Structures are given as C-alpha cells and as structure tokens.
Amino acid sequence: MSRVTEIHRYPVKSMAGERLDRALLGERGLPGDRAWAVRDEVRGGIRGAKKLPALMQCSARYQKEPPEQGSGAATVTLPDGMQLITTDADASQRISAAIGHAVTLWPLRPADDEAHYRRGPPDHADMETELRAIFARTEGEPLPELGKFPPEILQYESPPGTYFDAYPLLLVSQQSLDRLGELAPESRFDVRRFRPNLVVDLPDAGNPFPETCWEGRRIRAGSAVLEATIACPRCVMTTHGFADLPRDPKIMRTLVANAGGNLGVYAKVIEPGEVRVGDRVEALP
C-alpha cells in the first residue's frame, strides 16, 4: 500500500526544519511552514540558501503549534548550538553573525506589500550565468523550463504573502531517493538535501521516479486532497554541505543525467484535511 512515511515542516526558509507525526493541511500547506525568511541587507531582497548557503547550518522548530495563518514564534538553533527566538530583538543580529552576512529576519508580510517580496538584484549581469549558478547547471546542461512556474515568480522571490518557492507543498517518493542512490552510490541522496513536506512510499508504481506521474492529478493523503502541479526543478541548495552531509556537485550531475534535473512534485491543497505518518496516499481518478 502506498503511504506517507515522513512529514516535515520548515519554520524558517532555508533552515533545517522539524519532523512531525501529523499535520493539518490547509490552503497554505502546513501551518507555520516557511513562515519566516531573511532579507539580504547587503544586496537587498528576501534570500534563501541559493544565495546564502550558511543558512542551512541553522535549524528551526516550534515549541508550540503555530497559527494557521501568519508567523508564530519559532526557536532557531545556530551552528554553535546557541538558540534564539525569532521574535527576539537581537535575532537578526545574531543570525547575521552566525552566517557571516548582514540579514534581517522577517515574518510573513501581507501580499500587497509588493516591495517586501520583490526580487533583489542578480549576482550576475548575464541572466543565463545567473540561472546556471542558481540551478547548479554546467555549460551544456539544460536549464529548467521557467515558464511552468507561476508568473509572479519572475518578479517576486515568492508568491506574495508567502515564502514558498512556488507552491505550498513538496512531495518526494522514497523510490526516487533510492533510485538516485543506486545510480550514484558515492553520493548521499539524503532527504535533508531536498526539503520535502511529505515523503511517500509508492512500492508498486513501476517507475523509478513515480511521483512525477502525478503532475496534473489529484492526490488523496490522509483526509486531505492535493493537486500535484509541476515537477520540482532542483537548485544549488541540493549540492551544499551542511550538518554531516558533504558538499557534492555530483548530486546535480546525477539529477540532470537521469531525471531532467527534477526531484519531487509540487502540490497545492484542494480539500483541507489531516495527514499522519502511515496514512494511505493515492492518485484519484
């Protein structure tokens, strides 16, 4: 039987998150997921680990269940083990010192605060060079088809009112992770590199990357109904070293050569509901 094996939530965009046994899925996915993000005070714009990889050395979790909307206080653990609360007056200063870059920590802002969500300036004048750096693609490797993304992503760092890259949920199958590990056994295709919300076991799918077959379909997970949108094109974050995982550019070489650079599928919630580890997951007719 296909089932949910892991549930993950990430209180601060690009920091490590927390594993849950159950979660309510609503219009914005898991309550409290990506409810905080940092703004680059050197170059401007909301930034994640695509530009500030040291953020991945930090982690965040909630001491109590966050509200369904907005940004509840979360505890951040810095690389040296010291902790802070996202609402602390010196939180931005301490995170800046920990990652070696001046940032400010922000809760979610209203969707009409367009200036807050507007993309900061690129690091490279040439847009192809910029995109190859973001998506860790070498010369000759195809870039993702950006036309598949929501159009506002070209202008804003995230859909205004959220800190999601594109959609509120990301699903990855254990079969995809296992297959990539077989293709490149010298690399570690650890789930932490790919930051899904739901890891699913699809034992009878008959496809090495079975969740990609869900694009455009409705999926029932627990009592919630999701709509799978597009395959997730992976970025340079998957190659960074953090915690006990080494830096590994071969992660992306393997993804491009065997899966078009994609892993997992984005989704949005069509019918809110609860999902628990062990719940059945299935594509609907």
C-alpha positions in Angstrom: 0.0 0.0 0.0 1.2 3.5 -0.8 1.6 5.6 2.3 3.0 8.7 3.9 6.3 7.8 5.7 7.6 11.3 6.8 6.1 14.8 7.4 8.5 17.8 7.5 8.0 21.5 8.3 10.5 24.3 7.9 9.7 27.3 10.1 12.4 29.5 8.6 13.0 29.4 4.9 16.3 27.5 4.0 17.0 26.5 7.6 16.7 22.8 8.6 13.2 22.0 10.0 11.3 19.6 12.1 9.7 16.2 11.6 6.1 15.7 12.6 3.8 12.7 13.2 0.7 14.5 12.0 -0.2 17.8 10.4 -3.3 19.7 9.2 -3.0 20.7 5.5 -4.8 23.9 4.5 -4.7 26.5 1.8 -1.1 27.4 2.7 0.1 23.8 3.3 1.3 23.0 6.8 0.7 25.8 9.4 3.9 27.5 10.1 5.8 26.2 7.1 8.2 28.8 5.7 6.6 31.4 8.0 9.9 33.3 8.4 12.6 34.3 6.0 15.7 36.5 5.9 16.3 39.7 3.9 19.7 40.3 2.5 20.8 43.7 3.8 23.8 43.9 1.5 22.2 43.3 -1.9 18.5 43.5 -1.0 15.6 41.1 -1.3 14.4 38.1 0.5 17.1 35.4 0.2 17.4 31.7 0.9 20.3 29.3 0.7 20.6 29.6 -3.0 22.4 32.8 -2.2 23.2 32.4 1.5 24.2 28.7 1.9 25.2 29.2 5.5 21.5 29.4 6.4 21.4 25.6 6.0 23.7 25.2 9.0 20.9 26.7 11.2 17.7 24.9 12.2 14.3 25.9 13.5 11.4 24.4 15.3 8.2 25.4 17.1 7.8 25.0 20.8 4.0 25.1 20.4 1.8 24.6 17.4 1.9 27.8 15.2 -1.3 29.6 14.0 -2.8 28.5 10.6 -2.1 32.0 9.3 0.8 34.3 9.9 4.1 33.7 11.7 4.2 32.2 15.2 7.4 32.4 17.2 9.9 29.6 16.5 13.2 28.6 18.1 16.3 28.8 15.9 19.4 26.8 16.7 22.6 28.4 15.4 25.6 26.5 14.1 27.4 26.8 17.5 24.4 25.3 19.3 23.1 28.5 20.8 19.4 29.3 20.5 17.2 32.3 19.9 13.5 33.0 19.4 12.5 34.5 16.1 10.8 37.4 17.9 13.9 38.3 20.0 15.0 41.9 19.5 18.5 40.7 18.6 17.5 37.8 16.4 18.6 39.4 13.1 22.0 40.5 14.6 22.7 37.0 15.9 21.8 35.2 12.7 23.9 37.7 10.7 26.9 37.0 12.9 26.3 33.2 12.6 26.2 33.2 8.8 28.7 35.9 8.2 26.4 38.1 6.2 24.1 41.0 7.2 20.5 39.9 7.2 17.2 40.8 8.9 14.7 38.1 9.9 11.1 38.8 8.8 7.7 37.2 9.5 5.2 37.0 6.6 4.0 40.3 5.3 0.7 41.0 3.6 0.5 40.0 -0.1 0.1 43.7 -1.0 3.5 44.6 0.4 5.0 44.0 -3.0 8.3 45.8 -2.2 9.0 43.2 0.5 8.6 40.3 -1.9 10.3 41.8 -4.9 13.4 40.0 -6.1 16.7 41.5 -5.2 19.3 42.3 -7.9 21.0 39.3 -9.5 24.7 38.5 -8.8 25.5 38.3 -12.5 24.7 40.7 -15.3 24.2 37.9 -17.7 20.9 36.1 -16.9 22.0 32.7 -18.2 25.0 32.9 -15.9 22.8 33.8 -13.0 20.4 30.9 -13.7 23.2 28.4 -14.1 24.5 29.5 -10.7 21.1 29.2 -9.1 20.3 25.8 -10.6 23.9 24.5 -10.4 23.9 23.6 -14.1 27.1 23.3 -16.1 27.5 24.7 -19.6 25.6 22.5 -22.0 23.1 21.2 -19.3 19.6 22.3 -19.9 18.1 25.0 -17.6 14.6 24.4 -16.1 11.6 25.5 -18.1 10.7 28.6 -16.0 7.5 29.1 -18.0 5.9 26.3 -15.9 6.2 28.3 -12.7 3.6 30.8 -11.5 4.2 34.0 -13.5 4.7 36.1 -10.4 7.9 34.2 -9.5 9.8 36.1 -12.3 9.2 39.3 -10.4 9.0 38.2 -6.8 11.1 36.0 -4.7 8.0 34.0 -3.7 4.3 34.3 -4.4 3.4 37.5 -2.4 2.1 36.7 1.0 4.2 33.5 1.3 7.8 32.4 1.4 7.3 29.3 -0.7 9.5 29.0 -3.8 6.4 28.3 -5.9 3.7 26.1 -4.3 2.8 25.3 -0.6 3.8 21.6 -0.6 6.5 19.4 -2.0 6.2 15.6 -2.2 9.1 13.2 -2.8 8.9 9.5 -3.0 11.3 7.1 -1.2 11.6 5.3 -4.5 13.1 8.3 -6.2 15.7 8.8 -3.4 16.6 5.1 -3.5 16.9 5.1 -7.3 19.3 8.1 -7.3 21.4 6.4 -4.6 21.7 3.3 -6.9 22.8 5.5 -9.8 25.4 7.3 -7.8 26.3 5.2 -4.7 29.2 7.5 -3.9 26.8 10.4 -3.2 24.3 10.7 -0.3 20.8 11.4 -1.5 19.7 12.2 2.0 16.1 13.5 2.3 17.5 16.6 4.1 19.1 17.9 0.9 15.7 18.0 -0.8 13.4 19.5 1.9 10.1 17.9 1.1 7.0 18.3 3.2 5.8 14.7 2.6 7.9 11.7 1.9 5.8 8.9 0.3 6.4 5.2 -0.2 5.0 4.1 -3.6 6.0 0.4 -3.8 4.1 -0.7 -6.8 4.5 2.4 -9.0 6.6 0.7 -11.7 8.5 4.0 -12.3 11.9 4.9 -10.9 10.6 8.4 -10.2 6.9 7.7 -9.6 5.7 11.0 -8.1 6.4 12.7 -11.5 3.5 10.7 -12.9 1.2 12.7 -10.6 1.6 16.0 -12.4 -1.8 17.5 -13.0 -3.6 14.8 -10.9 -5.4 15.0 -7.6 -3.9 13.1 -4.7 -5.5 12.0 -1.5 -3.2 12.0 1.5 -5.0 11.1 4.7 -8.2 13.1 4.7 -6.7 15.9 2.5 -6.9 16.2 -1.2 -4.0 17.7 -3.1 -3.4 18.7 -6.7 0.1 17.9 -8.0 1.2 20.8 -10.1 4.7 20.6 -11.6 7.9 18.6 -11.1 10.3 20.4 -8.8 13.5 21.6 -10.6 16.3 21.3 -8.1 18.7 24.1 -7.4 22.2 24.5 -6.0 21.0 24.0 -2.4 20.9 20.3 -3.0 24.7 20.3 -3.5 25.7 22.3 -0.4 27.4 20.7 2.6 25.7 21.1 6.0 25.4 19.1 9.2 27.1 15.8 8.4 26.5 16.0 4.6 29.4 17.0 2.4 29.3 19.4 -0.5 28.6 17.3 -3.5 28.2 18.7 -7.1 27.6 15.2 -8.3 24.2 15.3 -6.8 23.1 17.7 -9.6 25.0 15.9 -12.3 23.1 12.7 -11.4 19.8 14.5 -11.3 20.3 16.2 -14.7 21.5 13.0 -16.3 18.7 10.8 -15.1 15.7 12.9 -14.0 15.9 16.1 -16.1 17.3 17.9 -13.0 14.0 17.4 -11.2 13.1 15.6 -7.9 9.7 15.6 -6.3 6.5 17.3 -7.3 4.9 20.5 -6.1 1.3 20.5 -4.9 -1.4 22.7 -3.6 -4.3 21.8 -1.2 -7.7 21.3 -2.9 -9.6 20.0 0.2 -8.1 20.7 3.6 -7.6 17.7 6.0 -5.3 15.9 8.3 -2.4 13.7 7.3 -0.5 11.4 9.6 2.6 9.2 9.2 1.3 5.9 7.9 -1.7 7.3 6.1 -2.6 6.0 2.7 -1.7 8.1 -0.3 -3.3 7.6 -3.7 -4.0 9.3 -7.0 -7.6 9.9 -7.6 -9.4 9.0 -10.9 
